[in-house]
Amino acid sequence: MINIFSGRSILPVLIILLSFSCTQQDHITVLKLGHGLAPSHSVHQGMVYMADLVAEKSGGRMRIDIYPSEQLGSERENLEMLQIGSLAITKVSGAVMESFAPSYQVLNLPYIFRSKEHSEKVLDGEIGQEMLLDGEQFWLRGLAFYDSGSRSFYTKDRPINHPDDLQGLKIRVQPSPSAVSMVRAMGGSPTPISWGELYTALQGGVVDGAENNPPSFYLSHHYEVCRYYSINEHTIVPDVLLISTKIWNTLTEEEQQWLQEAASESVPHQRDLWAASEQESLERVIEAGVNVIYPEKEPFMEAVQPFLESFKSDEQLYSLIQRIQAVE
Protein backbone atom coordinates (compact mmCIF):
# COMPACT_ATOMS: atom_id res chain seq x y z
CA MET A 1 0.00 0.00 0.00
CA ILE A 2 1.28 3.46 -0.89
CA ASN A 3 1.32 6.03 1.90
CA ILE A 4 0.09 9.26 0.27
CA PHE A 5 1.41 11.22 3.23
CA SER A 6 4.97 10.02 2.77
CA GLY A 7 7.60 12.72 2.55
CA ARG A 8 7.79 12.29 -1.22
CA SER A 9 4.04 12.53 -2.01
CA ILE A 10 2.64 15.06 0.50
CA LEU A 11 4.18 18.20 -1.10
CA PRO A 12 2.28 18.07 -4.43
CA VAL A 13 -1.00 17.40 -2.58
CA LEU A 14 -0.48 20.39 -0.27
CA ILE A 15 0.42 22.67 -3.18
CA ILE A 16 -2.83 21.77 -4.98
CA LEU A 17 -4.95 22.31 -1.84
CA LEU A 18 -3.27 25.62 -0.95
CA SER A 19 -3.59 26.92 -4.51
CA PHE A 20 -7.33 26.22 -4.52
CA SER A 21 -7.79 27.82 -1.09
CA CYS A 22 -5.95 31.02 -2.04
CA THR A 23 -7.87 31.39 -5.29
CA GLN A 24 -11.19 31.20 -3.46
CA GLN A 25 -10.20 33.59 -0.65
CA ASP A 26 -8.50 36.14 -2.91
CA HIS A 27 -11.61 36.63 -5.05
CA ILE A 28 -13.34 39.27 -2.93
CA THR A 29 -15.22 42.07 -4.71
CA VAL A 30 -14.63 45.29 -2.77
CA LEU A 31 -16.85 48.32 -3.40
CA LYS A 32 -15.96 51.75 -2.01
CA LEU A 33 -18.83 53.89 -0.70
CA GLY A 34 -18.19 57.58 0.01
CA HIS A 35 -20.65 60.12 1.45
CA GLY A 36 -20.78 63.37 3.41
CA LEU A 37 -22.66 62.47 6.60
CA ALA A 38 -21.25 61.79 10.05
CA PRO A 39 -21.00 58.16 11.30
CA SER A 40 -23.67 58.94 13.91
CA HIS A 41 -26.25 59.75 11.22
CA SER A 42 -29.03 57.18 10.66
CA VAL A 43 -28.41 57.18 6.91
CA HIS A 44 -24.78 56.17 7.49
CA GLN A 45 -25.97 53.49 9.92
CA GLY A 46 -28.43 52.27 7.29
CA MET A 47 -25.55 51.87 4.84
CA VAL A 48 -23.49 50.00 7.45
CA TYR A 49 -26.46 47.63 7.83
CA MET A 50 -26.52 47.19 4.04
CA ALA A 51 -22.78 46.41 4.03
CA ASP A 52 -23.32 43.77 6.73
CA LEU A 53 -26.09 42.20 4.64
CA VAL A 54 -23.86 42.13 1.56
CA ALA A 55 -21.12 40.35 3.51
CA GLU A 56 -23.67 37.86 4.87
CA LYS A 57 -25.40 37.17 1.55
CA SER A 58 -22.11 36.72 -0.29
CA GLY A 59 -20.47 34.60 2.36
CA GLY A 60 -17.66 37.13 2.55
CA ARG A 61 -17.06 37.21 -1.20
CA MET A 62 -18.26 40.80 -1.49
CA ARG A 63 -17.41 43.73 0.77
CA ILE A 64 -18.43 47.40 1.01
CA ASP A 65 -15.91 49.80 2.56
CA ILE A 66 -17.61 53.00 3.76
CA TYR A 67 -15.93 56.42 3.94
CA PRO A 68 -18.19 58.99 5.70
CA SER A 69 -17.78 62.72 6.46
CA GLU A 70 -16.66 63.77 2.96
CA GLN A 71 -13.43 61.78 3.25
CA LEU A 72 -13.61 61.14 -0.49
CA GLY A 73 -15.09 64.51 -1.47
CA SER A 74 -18.34 66.48 -1.53
CA GLU A 75 -21.64 65.08 -2.79
CA ARG A 76 -21.09 66.45 -6.28
CA GLU A 77 -17.48 65.25 -6.37
CA ASN A 78 -18.62 61.75 -5.34
CA LEU A 79 -21.23 61.78 -8.10
CA GLU A 80 -18.63 62.76 -10.66
CA MET A 81 -16.36 59.94 -9.43
CA LEU A 82 -19.25 57.52 -9.89
CA GLN A 83 -19.69 58.71 -13.45
CA ILE A 84 -16.10 57.85 -14.36
CA GLY A 85 -16.10 54.66 -12.30
CA SER A 86 -13.44 55.68 -9.76
CA LEU A 87 -15.95 55.32 -6.88
CA ALA A 88 -18.57 52.58 -6.67
CA ILE A 89 -21.35 53.88 -4.41
CA THR A 90 -22.47 57.13 -2.85
CA LYS A 91 -25.43 58.69 -1.09
CA VAL A 92 -26.71 62.08 -2.17
CA SER A 93 -29.80 64.15 -1.60
CA GLY A 94 -32.48 63.88 -4.25
CA ALA A 95 -32.10 67.63 -4.68
CA VAL A 96 -28.59 67.21 -6.06
CA MET A 97 -29.73 64.51 -8.51
CA GLU A 98 -32.01 66.85 -10.45
CA SER A 99 -28.93 68.27 -12.22
CA PHE A 100 -28.23 64.76 -13.56
CA ALA A 101 -31.67 63.21 -14.10
CA PRO A 102 -34.63 65.52 -14.94
CA SER A 103 -37.35 63.46 -13.23
CA TYR A 104 -35.76 64.11 -9.81
CA GLN A 105 -36.98 67.70 -10.00
CA VAL A 106 -40.40 66.62 -8.77
CA LEU A 107 -38.99 65.27 -5.48
CA ASN A 108 -37.67 68.72 -4.69
CA LEU A 109 -40.95 70.56 -5.28
CA PRO A 110 -42.44 72.12 -2.15
CA TYR A 111 -45.43 70.27 -0.74
CA ILE A 112 -45.48 67.71 -3.59
CA PHE A 113 -46.11 65.02 -0.95
CA ARG A 114 -49.16 65.22 1.33
CA SER A 115 -47.41 63.33 4.13
CA LYS A 116 -44.51 61.05 4.94
CA GLU A 117 -46.75 58.04 4.30
CA HIS A 118 -47.64 59.41 0.85
CA SER A 119 -43.95 59.89 -0.02
CA GLU A 120 -43.11 56.31 0.99
CA LYS A 121 -45.91 54.90 -1.17
CA VAL A 122 -44.58 56.84 -4.15
CA LEU A 123 -40.91 55.97 -3.60
CA ASP A 124 -41.57 52.28 -2.84
CA GLY A 125 -43.84 51.91 -5.85
CA GLU A 126 -43.62 52.00 -9.62
CA ILE A 127 -42.79 55.71 -9.80
CA GLY A 128 -39.88 55.38 -7.40
CA GLN A 129 -38.40 52.42 -9.28
CA GLU A 130 -38.61 54.32 -12.56
CA MET A 131 -36.81 57.28 -11.02
CA LEU A 132 -34.01 55.14 -9.57
CA LEU A 133 -33.15 54.02 -13.10
CA ASP A 134 -33.61 57.46 -14.69
CA GLY A 135 -29.99 58.39 -14.05
CA GLU A 136 -28.51 55.36 -15.83
CA GLN A 137 -27.88 57.32 -19.01
CA PHE A 138 -25.63 59.53 -16.86
CA TRP A 139 -23.84 56.45 -15.37
CA LEU A 140 -25.77 56.77 -12.08
CA ARG A 141 -27.97 53.80 -11.15
CA GLY A 142 -30.22 54.14 -8.11
CA LEU A 143 -30.31 51.32 -5.59
CA ALA A 144 -32.73 52.68 -2.99
CA PHE A 145 -34.29 55.75 -1.42
CA TYR A 146 -33.47 56.48 2.22
CA ASP A 147 -35.64 58.53 4.55
CA SER A 148 -34.31 62.04 4.98
CA GLY A 149 -37.38 63.48 6.68
CA SER A 150 -38.86 66.88 5.90
CA ARG A 151 -36.88 70.07 5.50
CA SER A 152 -37.63 73.26 7.42
CA PHE A 153 -35.97 76.64 7.97
CA TYR A 154 -33.50 77.46 10.73
CA THR A 155 -32.14 80.96 11.26
CA LYS A 156 -29.71 82.91 13.42
CA ASP A 157 -31.44 86.14 14.43
CA ARG A 158 -35.20 85.84 13.97
CA PRO A 159 -37.86 83.14 13.66
CA ILE A 160 -39.67 82.32 10.41
CA ASN A 161 -43.40 82.37 11.19
CA HIS A 162 -44.49 83.46 7.71
CA PRO A 163 -42.88 83.68 4.24
CA ASP A 164 -42.64 87.45 4.75
CA ASP A 165 -40.08 86.78 7.50
CA LEU A 166 -37.68 85.47 4.85
CA GLN A 167 -37.46 88.86 3.17
CA GLY A 168 -33.86 90.09 3.13
CA LEU A 169 -32.42 86.84 4.52
CA LYS A 170 -29.70 84.85 2.78
CA ILE A 171 -30.71 81.20 3.06
CA ARG A 172 -28.33 78.39 2.26
CA VAL A 173 -29.77 75.92 -0.25
CA GLN A 174 -28.43 72.81 -1.91
CA PRO A 175 -27.06 73.18 -5.46
CA SER A 176 -30.53 72.55 -6.88
CA PRO A 177 -32.47 74.80 -9.28
CA SER A 178 -35.74 73.81 -7.57
CA ALA A 179 -34.42 74.69 -4.11
CA VAL A 180 -33.23 78.06 -5.40
CA SER A 181 -36.61 78.80 -7.02
CA MET A 182 -38.53 77.69 -3.92
CA VAL A 183 -36.68 79.99 -1.49
CA ARG A 184 -36.89 82.85 -3.97
CA ALA A 185 -40.66 82.31 -4.33
CA MET A 186 -41.00 82.59 -0.55
CA GLY A 187 -39.10 85.88 -0.51
CA GLY A 188 -35.66 84.75 0.66
CA SER A 189 -32.30 85.09 -1.06
CA PRO A 190 -31.14 81.54 -1.94
CA THR A 191 -27.39 80.94 -1.56
CA PRO A 192 -25.93 77.57 -2.65
CA ILE A 193 -23.14 76.44 -0.31
CA SER A 194 -21.67 72.97 0.17
CA TRP A 195 -22.73 71.14 3.33
CA GLY A 196 -19.19 70.91 4.67
CA GLU A 197 -18.74 74.70 4.52
CA LEU A 198 -22.11 75.65 6.00
CA TYR A 199 -21.21 75.85 9.71
CA THR A 200 -18.48 78.39 9.00
CA ALA A 201 -20.75 80.29 6.60
CA LEU A 202 -23.43 80.59 9.29
CA GLN A 203 -20.91 81.56 11.92
CA GLY A 204 -19.32 84.19 9.71
CA GLY A 205 -22.59 85.71 8.50
CA VAL A 206 -22.18 84.61 4.88
CA VAL A 207 -25.75 83.31 5.21
CA ASP A 208 -28.49 84.07 7.76
CA GLY A 209 -29.95 80.59 7.86
CA ALA A 210 -30.51 77.31 6.08
CA GLU A 211 -33.11 74.58 5.70
CA ASN A 212 -32.84 70.94 6.60
CA ASN A 213 -34.26 68.07 8.66
CA PRO A 214 -33.90 67.78 12.48
CA PRO A 215 -31.10 65.16 12.59
CA SER A 216 -28.96 67.13 10.14
CA PHE A 217 -29.61 70.35 12.09
CA TYR A 218 -28.58 68.67 15.33
CA LEU A 219 -25.69 66.42 14.23
CA SER A 220 -24.05 69.22 12.23
CA HIS A 221 -24.07 71.42 15.37
CA HIS A 222 -25.77 74.20 13.36
CA TYR A 223 -28.04 74.69 16.38
CA GLU A 224 -25.05 76.25 18.12
CA VAL A 225 -25.30 79.17 15.68
CA CYS A 226 -28.98 79.15 14.66
CA ARG A 227 -31.33 79.54 17.60
CA TYR A 228 -34.64 79.42 15.69
CA TYR A 229 -36.05 76.33 13.97
CA SER A 230 -39.37 76.78 12.12
CA ILE A 231 -40.97 73.42 11.30
CA ASN A 232 -42.87 74.37 8.13
CA GLU A 233 -41.88 71.10 6.35
CA HIS A 234 -41.73 72.62 2.88
CA THR A 235 -40.13 69.59 1.24
CA ILE A 236 -39.78 65.86 1.83
CA VAL A 237 -36.65 65.10 -0.18
CA PRO A 238 -35.28 61.55 0.12
CA ASP A 239 -31.65 60.57 0.03
CA VAL A 240 -30.66 58.40 -2.91
CA LEU A 241 -28.25 55.48 -2.74
CA LEU A 242 -26.44 55.24 -6.09
CA ILE A 243 -23.94 52.95 -7.76
CA SER A 244 -21.78 53.79 -10.74
CA THR A 245 -23.30 52.11 -13.80
CA LYS A 246 -19.76 51.45 -14.97
CA ILE A 247 -19.10 49.48 -11.76
CA TRP A 248 -22.54 47.83 -11.80
CA ASN A 249 -21.87 46.45 -15.28
CA THR A 250 -18.65 44.77 -14.08
CA LEU A 251 -20.50 42.80 -11.39
CA THR A 252 -21.81 39.31 -12.00
CA GLU A 253 -25.57 38.76 -11.89
CA GLU A 254 -25.14 37.08 -8.50
CA GLU A 255 -23.18 40.06 -7.14
CA GLN A 256 -25.79 42.48 -8.50
CA GLN A 257 -28.49 40.47 -6.74
CA TRP A 258 -26.62 40.48 -3.41
CA LEU A 259 -26.16 44.23 -3.59
CA GLN A 260 -29.67 45.12 -4.70
CA GLU A 261 -31.30 42.84 -2.12
CA ALA A 262 -29.13 44.28 0.65
CA ALA A 263 -29.91 47.86 -0.39
CA SER A 264 -33.67 47.20 -0.52
CA GLU A 265 -33.67 45.36 2.81
CA SER A 266 -31.76 48.17 4.50
CA VAL A 267 -34.54 50.70 3.74
CA PRO A 268 -37.06 49.75 6.49
CA HIS A 269 -34.20 49.44 8.98
CA GLN A 270 -32.95 52.93 8.09
CA ARG A 271 -36.48 54.36 8.36
CA ASP A 272 -36.78 53.02 11.90
CA LEU A 273 -33.42 54.54 12.79
CA TRP A 274 -34.48 57.82 11.20
CA ALA A 275 -37.70 58.09 13.21
CA ALA A 276 -35.82 57.61 16.47
CA SER A 277 -33.09 60.02 15.42
CA GLU A 278 -35.60 62.69 14.43
CA GLN A 279 -37.32 62.59 17.80
CA GLU A 280 -34.05 62.61 19.72
CA SER A 281 -32.66 65.49 17.63
CA LEU A 282 -35.64 67.74 18.33
CA GLU A 283 -35.39 66.99 22.04
CA ARG A 284 -31.66 67.77 22.08
CA VAL A 285 -31.90 71.12 20.27
CA ILE A 286 -34.76 72.20 22.53
CA GLU A 287 -32.63 71.27 25.57
CA ALA A 288 -29.83 73.38 24.05
CA GLY A 289 -32.11 76.42 24.00
CA VAL A 290 -33.29 76.46 20.39
CA ASN A 291 -36.71 78.00 19.89
CA VAL A 292 -38.67 75.41 17.87
CA ILE A 293 -41.70 76.92 16.11
CA TYR A 294 -44.58 75.28 14.24
CA PRO A 295 -45.94 77.96 11.87
CA GLU A 296 -49.08 77.61 9.77
CA LYS A 297 -48.17 75.90 6.49
CA GLU A 298 -50.85 77.49 4.30
CA PRO A 299 -49.04 80.81 3.69
CA PHE A 300 -45.91 78.93 2.61
CA MET A 301 -47.96 76.72 0.28
CA GLU A 302 -49.64 79.77 -1.25
CA ALA A 303 -46.28 81.50 -1.76
CA VAL A 304 -44.90 78.66 -3.90
CA GLN A 305 -48.06 78.02 -5.92
CA PRO A 306 -46.96 80.16 -8.92
CA PHE A 307 -43.69 78.22 -8.97
CA LEU A 308 -45.59 74.91 -9.12
CA GLU A 309 -47.90 76.21 -11.85
CA SER A 310 -44.87 77.00 -14.01
CA PHE A 311 -44.34 73.26 -14.57
CA LYS A 312 -47.50 73.01 -16.66
CA SER A 313 -45.43 74.03 -19.66
CA ASP A 314 -43.32 70.85 -19.29
CA GLU A 315 -45.72 68.11 -20.38
CA GLN A 316 -43.55 65.18 -19.29
CA LEU A 317 -42.69 66.58 -15.87
CA TYR A 318 -46.22 67.80 -15.18
CA SER A 319 -47.55 64.34 -16.03
CA LEU A 320 -45.20 62.88 -13.41
CA ILE A 321 -46.43 65.43 -10.86
CA GLN A 322 -50.01 64.36 -11.56
CA ARG A 323 -49.11 60.68 -11.19
CA ILE A 324 -47.52 61.39 -7.79
CA GLN A 325 -50.53 63.38 -6.60
CA ALA A 326 -52.86 60.54 -7.73
CA VAL A 327 -51.14 57.97 -5.48
CA GLU A 328 -53.47 57.23 -2.54
LINSULJO-V149999 format. One record per residue. N is the residue number from 0. RES is the residue in one small letter. PHI is phi in degrees with one decimal (NA if undefined). Layout:
<<N/RES/PHI> <N/RES/PHI>>
This chain:
<<0/m/NA> <1/i/-91.0> <2/n/-86.2> <3/i/-70.6> <4/f/-100.8> <5/s/-68.1> <6/g/-53.5> <7/r/-80.0> <8/s/-101.7> <9/i/-72.0> <10/l/-62.6> <11/p/-60.1> <12/v/-63.1> <13/l/-64.3> <14/i/-61.0> <15/i/-62.4> <16/l/-64.9> <17/l/-66.7> <18/s/-63.5> <19/f/-64.4> <20/s/-61.7> <21/c/-66.1> <22/t/-61.7> <23/q/-66.0> <24/q/-73.3> <25/d/-74.3> <26/h/-84.4> <27/i/-118.4> <28/t/-84.0> <29/v/-109.8> <30/l/-114.2> <31/k/-89.6> <32/l/-122.4> <33/g/-116.3> <34/h/-155.6> <35/g/-101.6> <36/l/-86.1> <37/a/-75.4> <38/p/-60.2> <39/s/-78.8> <40/h/-73.6> <41/s/-63.5> <42/v/-67.6> <43/h/-61.2> <44/q/-64.7> <45/g/-64.1> <46/m/-72.7> <47/v/-62.6> <48/y/-61.1> <49/m/-61.3> <50/a/-61.6> <51/d/-63.8> <52/l/-65.3> <53/v/-61.0> <54/a/-61.8> <55/e/-68.6> <56/k/-65.1> <57/s/-91.3> <58/g/63.3> <59/g/86.2> <60/r/-85.5> <61/m/-139.8> <62/r/-139.9> <63/i/-114.6> <64/d/-98.6> <65/i/-106.0> <66/y/-122.1> <67/p/-84.6> <68/s/57.9> <69/e/60.0> <70/q/-60.7> <71/l/-105.5> <72/g/125.7> <73/s/-73.3> <74/e/-56.4> <75/r/-64.9> <76/e/-63.5> <77/n/-64.5> <78/l/-61.9> <79/e/-65.0> <80/m/-68.6> <81/l/-63.8> <82/q/-63.5> <83/i/-97.5> <84/g/83.1> <85/s/-90.0> <86/l/-136.8> <87/a/-83.0> <88/i/-134.8> <89/t/-148.2> <90/k/-123.1> <91/v/-133.9> <92/s/-72.4> <93/g/-58.2> <94/a/-64.4> <95/v/-69.3> <96/m/-67.9> <97/e/-66.5> <98/s/-77.2> <99/f/-111.2> <100/a/-134.3> <101/p/-54.6> <102/s/-62.2> <103/y/-66.6> <104/q/-56.5> <105/v/-66.6> <106/l/-68.1> <107/n/-95.8> <108/l/-74.6> <109/p/-64.8> <110/y/59.7> <111/i/-70.4> <112/f/-103.7> <113/r/-74.7> <114/s/-165.8> <115/k/-62.8> <116/e/-62.2> <117/h/-62.7> <118/s/-63.0> <119/e/-66.7> <120/k/-62.9> <121/v/-67.8> <122/l/-70.4> <123/d/-82.0> <124/g/-97.9> <125/e/-60.4> <126/i/-62.2> <127/g/-61.2> <128/q/-65.5> <129/e/-63.2> <130/m/-68.2> <131/l/-59.5> <132/l/-93.9> <133/d/-67.0> <134/g/-90.3> <135/e/-61.5> <136/q/-66.1> <137/f/-105.9> <138/w/69.1> <139/l/-126.8> <140/r/-103.2> <141/g/-76.9> <142/l/-104.5> <143/a/-169.1> <144/f/-103.7> <145/y/-106.3> <146/d/-68.9> <147/s/-125.4> <148/g/64.9> <149/s/-108.5> <150/r/-102.2> <151/s/-141.0> <152/f/-84.9> <153/y/-130.6> <154/t/-137.2> <155/k/-84.4> <156/d/-111.6> <157/r/-154.3> <158/p/-76.3> <159/i/-107.4> <160/n/-97.5> <161/h/-154.9> <162/p/-52.8> <163/d/-59.8> <164/d/-70.4> <165/l/-83.9> <166/q/-56.2> <167/g/80.8> <168/l/-98.0> <169/k/-88.8> <170/i/-112.2> <171/r/-66.9> <172/v/-128.8> <173/q/-71.2> <174/p/-72.4> <175/s/-134.8> <176/p/-55.6> <177/s/-67.2> <178/a/-64.3> <179/v/-61.7> <180/s/-65.2> <181/m/-63.0> <182/v/-64.7> <183/r/-64.8> <184/a/-63.9> <185/m/-85.2> <186/g/105.3> <187/g/-86.7> <188/s/-108.7> <189/p/-69.4> <190/t/-134.1> <191/p/-67.5> <192/i/-144.1> <193/s/-66.4> <194/w/-58.9> <195/g/-66.2> <196/e/-99.9> <197/l/-68.9> <198/y/-56.2> <199/t/-64.2> <200/a/-65.0> <201/l/-68.2> <202/q/-62.6> <203/g/-88.7> <204/g/80.8> <205/v/-63.4> <206/v/-130.2> <207/d/-95.3> <208/g/-177.9> <209/a/-153.7> <210/e/-144.7> <211/n/-170.7> <212/n/-85.4> <213/p/-56.9> <214/p/-60.2> <215/s/-67.6> <216/f/-61.6> <217/y/-76.7> <218/l/-68.7> <219/s/-81.4> <220/h/68.6> <221/h/-65.5> <222/y/-65.7> <223/e/-70.0> <224/v/-105.6> <225/c/-99.5> <226/r/-102.3> <227/y/-127.7> <228/y/-129.6> <229/s/-102.6> <230/i/-82.4> <231/n/-98.1> <232/e/48.9> <233/h/-72.4> <234/t/-138.4> <235/i/-119.9> <236/v/-104.2> <237/p/-75.4> <238/d/-86.2> <239/v/-121.5> <240/l/-91.9> <241/l/-125.3> <242/i/-122.4> <243/s/-62.1> <244/t/-60.9> <245/k/-61.1> <246/i/-71.9> <247/w/-54.2> <248/n/-71.0> <249/t/-87.9> <250/l/-79.7> <251/t/-73.1> <252/e/-59.1> <253/e/-65.8> <254/e/-66.0> <255/q/-60.3> <256/q/-65.7> <257/w/-56.7> <258/l/-67.5> <259/q/-66.0> <260/e/-62.1> <261/a/-65.1> <262/a/-62.9> <263/s/-64.4> <264/e/-73.2> <265/s/-79.6> <266/v/-63.2> <267/p/-61.3> <268/h/-64.2> <269/q/-64.6> <270/r/-63.7> <271/d/-64.0> <272/l/-62.2> <273/w/-62.5> <274/a/-57.2> <275/a/-67.1> <276/s/-66.6> <277/e/-64.3> <278/q/-63.9> <279/e/-63.2> <280/s/-63.0> <281/l/-62.9> <282/e/-62.1> <283/r/-67.6> <284/v/-70.6> <285/i/-65.8> <286/e/-60.4> <287/a/-81.6> <288/g/98.4> <289/v/-73.7> <290/n/-87.6> <291/v/-92.7> <292/i/-119.2> <293/y/-120.2> <294/p/-73.8> <295/e/-64.8> <296/k/-82.3> <297/e/-56.3> <298/p/-61.1> <299/f/-69.2> <300/m/-65.0> <301/e/-66.7> <302/a/-64.8> <303/v/-96.1> <304/q/-58.2> <305/p/-59.5> <306/f/-63.7> <307/l/-65.7> <308/e/-64.3> <309/s/-65.0> <310/f/-79.3> <311/k/-62.0> <312/s/-75.3> <313/d/-102.7> <314/e/-59.1> <315/q/-67.0> <316/l/-69.8> <317/y/-67.0> <318/s/-64.2> <319/l/-66.8> <320/i/-58.9> <321/q/-64.2> <322/r/-62.4> <323/i/-64.0> <324/q/-66.5> <325/a/-81.8> <326/v/-69.9> <327/e/-96.1>>
